[in-house]
Amino acid sequence: MPKSILLIAYNFPPLISPQSLRWFYLTRELRLMGHHIDVLTISMPERFTDMVDLIPKDISLYRALPGPFYYLTYKYSRENKTKAPIDKDTSIDLWRYVYKLYLMTYSIGNYILIPDLHTEWLPNCYLKGASLMKQNRYDIIISSSEPAVCHITAYLLKKRFGIRWIADYGDPWVYPVSAKRDSKVKNRLIKGLESILLRDMDCITVTTAGTKELYLKDYEFLSEDKIEVVPQGYSPDIFDKAPSNKNEGEFVLSYCGSFYNRLRDPTVLLQAIKELDLKGLKVKIAGRINEFQAYLSEGPLARIVEYRGFIKHLEALSLEKDSTALLFISNAVDTQVPGKLYEYIGANRPILCITDNMDDLSATLIRDTHRGIVVQHHKEQIKEAIVRLYDLWREGSLDRSFNLDELNEYTWYNSAKNIGEVIDKL
């Protein structure tokens, strides 16, 4: 039976992130199943437009300012910059000063606020959410984390209005690797707060069985039937909207996504690429690569690698489906499958998966679908795998060496069916 849903999602187009794309696609599918969905998200500067034109017109968007820090961050970000000329001689020292001030403010705010700096959205989000609850008859609230402020807001609204609540987790709050960056005291505070919220959630949805097991282990009061797995997916119709421009005569390996120290480290991959001497080899990287950008200007890498920066979502889909093969680095912990892997499956291109654990969730998925090659995080293995893909390409047998058919069981439609069943149960 169709329901009226209020989705609280800090990350939603035009702000693009894995959790933003997750709920962009899920809301489209849930709407087609007959559900009515209102989305409460953050206000963004007008120059941010990515994916906005693809949001169905009958999904109502309500926006609230993110808070002073992130409002200024988005307003003066590179994505929002004007095309006016800048005098580099007079601006570079000022830019360095402003950037240092930005990092200092971020560090202090992230340390003080629980769980993190995004909590500055809480007052604006709660007031807007309460107003919407008074104006409309919602059957269910769905909150999307990360960031965690969405769950906190949903908790407060449930306490006030007594509404059913589904909490969706893109990532655990205290992630096994990134948690090392926070103090033990702060991690205990976060887990204490999360424990209070978990007890009030009517249902918890996570992206993998590994995350479900993690929560059942960390919070013994949770019952197995309270947590449902709603995996990531891909959308064939959105891939069809992405223009195609094949790279004739080039062997193009592409990586789309983010690099992170300790969690998704590209150092060994870049070392392997630097030592290859393959005619026509081109490596294209798009996304936030953080501290690893300096590697790309070194020697042979500067000639082989084309860094595209942070590109629009449809551009990323075009890059993926036009590539000869796709590069994928598994997370350093076996609780998550990055959503990008499902997107890669939708691109119908061979995948080279690099992992520390040959039996992790991502590696198993690629082997089970016969979608590509899985190797360990060792330079020689990576080089051998790239050469193997290159030789198959030169022989004209690359595509028929793997299963590149549509895999409909991994589409967003199937993921939305899972969450639709959760909604029906509530």
N, C-alpha and C positions, 0 to 999 in steps of 0.2 A: 504494500500500500504506500503511495507517495507520501513523503513527509516534508515539512518545512524546516529547513536547516540554516542555522547561523554558523558560518565557518569563520573562526578567528585565526588569521594567517598573516603574521608580520611579513613573511616572504611570499609575495604574489606579484605577477607581472604588473608594472614593468621592471620591478626589482627581480633579477634572474639569479637563482641559486637552485641546488638540487631539490630543496623542499618547496620552493616556488613552482618549479616545473611539475613536481608531483601533484600539487593541488590544482594547478592549471588544468592538467589532464584529467584528474579525478573528477573535478567539478563538471567538466564537459560531459563525461560519461554518466555521472549521476543524474545530470539534467535530462539526458536522453532516456534514462530509466523512469522519468516522471517526477523526480524530486525537485522541489523549489529551493534554491540556494541563494542566500545573501552572504556576501563576503565582507568582513571587517578587516582592513589592512592599513598600511601606513600611507601617508601622503608623500608623493614624490614630485620633484621639480618637473615642469612641463616638458623639458627636453628628453626625459626618459619615456620611451614609447615602445620598447621591445615587447612583442607579443600581445600588446593591448588590443590591436585590431582583430585578433583571433579569439578574444573572449566573447562567448555568446551574448547577444544583446539582452536576453532575458535573465542573465545573472547580474544582480544589482551589487555594485561596489560602493562601500562606505569607507571613507578614509579618515584617519586621525593622525595628527602630526606625531612623528616618531620620538620627539624629545629634542632638546637643544643640541646635543652633541651630534647625533646622527642627522638631524636636519641640516646642520652646517656641513657635515661630511658629504652628504648627497648634493647639496647646493653647489659646493666648490670642487666636486670630484671631476676627474678627467672626462667621464661620460657626459657631464653637464657643462663642459667648458665652452666658451664662445669661440668663434673663429677670428676674433680680432687679433692683430699682430701684437707680439709681446717683445719688449726690449730686453733681451737676455742679459745684457750687461748690468742692468739696474735691478732685475728681478731675481737673479739666481741666489744671491745671498739672502734676500727676504724669504724666498721659497724654502731655503734650508732652515731658516729660523722658525718659520711657520710649521714646517713638517716636524721639527723636533718638539715644538709645543704641542702639536697634535698627538704625537706618540706618548708624551708625558701625560697629557690629559686622559688619553685612552687607558693607559696603564693604571692611573689612579682610580678612574671611574670603574674600570673593570674589577679592580681589587675591592673597592668599597661596596658596590652594589651586588646583591645576591639574586639570582645566580651570576649575572654579568651585566654589562653596561646597557644592554637592550631593555633592561627593566625600567629605564627612564620613560618608556612608552606606556607603562602601566596606568598612570592617572588618566591620560587621554583615551586610551583603549577602553578602560573600564567605564568611563563616563559615556562614551559613544555606545558601547555595548549595552549599558543599562537603558539608555534612551531607545535603542532599537528593540530591546526586550519589552518595553512598555508600549511601543507602537505596533508590534507585530506578534502574531501567535506562532512561536517556534516550537517544534516538537523536540528538537535535539540541538545541542551545541557540539561542534567539532572544533577542537583546538589543534594547531599544527606546531610541533616543536622539532627543530630549533627555529627561533630562540625560545627559551623556556617561559618568557613573559606571557606567551599566549595561553599556556596551561594555568598560570597564576590567575590571569584574568577570568578564564573559564571557571576556575574554582570559586572565585568571588561571586560570579554571576549565578552559579548553581546554588551557592549558599543563600543568596538573596531571593532567587526566583524559583528554586526547586525544580530545575529542568534537568533532563537526562543529558549525560556528557560522555562523549567519545574523545579520548586523548590520543592523538597520532604522534608517534615518535619517528622522526627521520634518523636521529642518532640518540644514543643514551645521554643523559645529562652529564654524568661523570664518565667520560670515555676512557677506556683502558690505557690509551697512549697519551692523549692530550691532557688528561687529568694530572699528569706529572708536572705540568706547568703551574698548577695552582698549589697553594699550601695545603697541608693536611687538615688544618683547621677549617679552611674554606670548603674543602671537599666534604668534610663532616657536616658543615652547615647546609650545603647544597643537598646532600643525601637526606638530612633531617627534614628539610622543607619538602623534598620530593616524596618522602614517606607519607607526610600528611596529605599531600595531594593524591597520591596513588590510592589511598583508602577511600577517597570520595569519587574516584572515576568509576563510571558504570561499565566502561570497556576501554581497554588499551589496545591500540593497533601498532604493530612494529613491522619493519620491512623484511626481516629474516628470522628463521628459526633460531639462529645464533643469538640474536638480541633477546628473543623471548626467554631462552635458557639463562641468559645473563641476569634478566630481571627476576626470574623465579629463584635464582640462586642468591641474589643480593637482598631481596625482600621476601622473606619466608612467609609472610602473611598473605601474599598473592596466590590466588588459585589459578591453575592452568587454564581453566575455561574463561577466565577474565581477560586473557591476552590472545589476540588474533593476529595472524600473520597476513599482511596485505603487501605483497611485494611491489617493487618498482616495475616499470613497463616501458613500452614504446608505442607510438601511434602511427600506423601506416599512412593515414590520410594527411598528417602534418608533414611526414617525409615527402609525400607527393607534392606538397606546396613549396618545398625547398628546390630552387633551380639547380640544374645539373650542368657541369662543364668538365668533362673528363680530361685528364692530363695525359695526352697522347705522347708516347715515347719516353715517359718518365716513370720510374718506380717510386711511388709516393707512399711513405709511411706517415700516418697522422696520429697525433695525440690531442684529444680535447679534454679539458678538465683542469684540475688544480694539482700542484705539487706541494707536498708538506714534508718538512723535516721529521724523520722518525716514523711518520704514518704512511707516506707515499713518496718515497725518495727516488729521484731519477738519476742519481749520480752514476751508478753502475751502467745504466742504459746509455747515458751520454758518453761514457768512456768507451763502450763497445762501438757506438756509432762513429766515434772519432777515429777508430782504428780500421774502419772498413774502407775498401777501395772498389766501389761498384759503380760502373758507368750508368748515369741516369738516376742515381739515388738522390732523393729529396725527402727531407723530414720536415713536416709542418706541425707546429705546436700552437695551440690556441687555448687561452685560459689564464688563470692567475697562477704564475709559477714562483711568486714570492722571491726568496733569496737566491733562487737558482738561475735567475736571468743572466748573471755575470758569466756563467759557464758557456753561454751561447756565443759569446764574442771571442772565444779562444780558438785560434788556429783553424784546423779543418772544420770544426763545428760551425764557424762563421760562414763557411761556403756551403755546407750541406743543409743546415737548419734554417728554416724560415719561421720566425716567431711572429704570429699574427696578433698577439695581444688578446684582450678580452673582446670577443666578437658577439654579434647578435645570435640568438638561438637558431634561426633558420640558416644563417651562414654556417654555423657549426654543423647542422644536419647536412648541408650541401658538401662541406669539406669531408665529412665522414663517408657519404655514399659515393663520392668521386675518388676516394683514395684507393690505391692498390691494396693496402692492408692497413689495419689499425693497431696502434700500440696501447696496451693496457697494463697498469701496475696495480696489483692487488694491495689492499690495505695491510698494514703490518699486524693487525689483529683480526681474528676470525669471528667477528660478530656481525659484520656488515658486508654487503655487496654494493659497491658504489653504483648509483643509478645510471651512471654513464655506460656501464656494461650492457644494460638492457637496450639503451639507445644504440650502442654498437651493433647489437643483434638486429635491430631494425634497419640498420644501414646495409645489411646483406653483404658485408665484406669480411674476408678472413681476419681473425684477431690473433695477435701475438700477446699472450698473457705472461707477465713476469711476476713471480711470486716467491715468498719465503717458505711457503707450505704448499706442497703439491696437492694436498687434499683439502685446501681451503674452499670456501663456498664458491668463489669466483672461478677458480681452476676447475672445480667439479662441474660447474655449469657449462663451461666451454667444452670440456671433454664429452659430457653427456650429449650435447647438441652437435658435436663434431663441427664446431664453428671455427676452430683455429688450432694453434699450437700453444702448449703450456711448457714453460721452462722455469728453472730456478733462477734466483737473483744472482747469477754469476756471469761475469763478462763473456767468457768463452761460449757458454751455452746460448747467450743472447746473440752473439755474432753468428754462431752456427745456424740458429733459427732464422735470422734475417737472410743469410745466404741461401738457405733452403727455400724460403719464400721467393727470393729473387730468381733462383734457378727455375722454379715452377712458372714464374711470370715470363721469363725469357722463352721457355718451351711452349707457352700458350696454354698450359694446363692448370694454372693456379685456381681458377674458379671451380673447376670440376673436381679438384682435390679435396674440397670441403663441402659441407652441407650449407648452402647459402639460400635455401628456400625460406619463405615466410614461416615464422614460428608463432602462430596465433596464440598459443598458450601463454606467451610472455607479453601480450599487449595490455594496454591500460584498460581495455574493456573487461578483461578477466580480473584485473585487480579491483576495478570498480564493482564487479559482481560480488567479490569477497566482502567489501565494505558495505555493499547493499544488504548482504545477509546479516551483517552486524546491526545495521539500522533496523532491519525487520525484527530481530530478536529483542531489541529494546522497546 
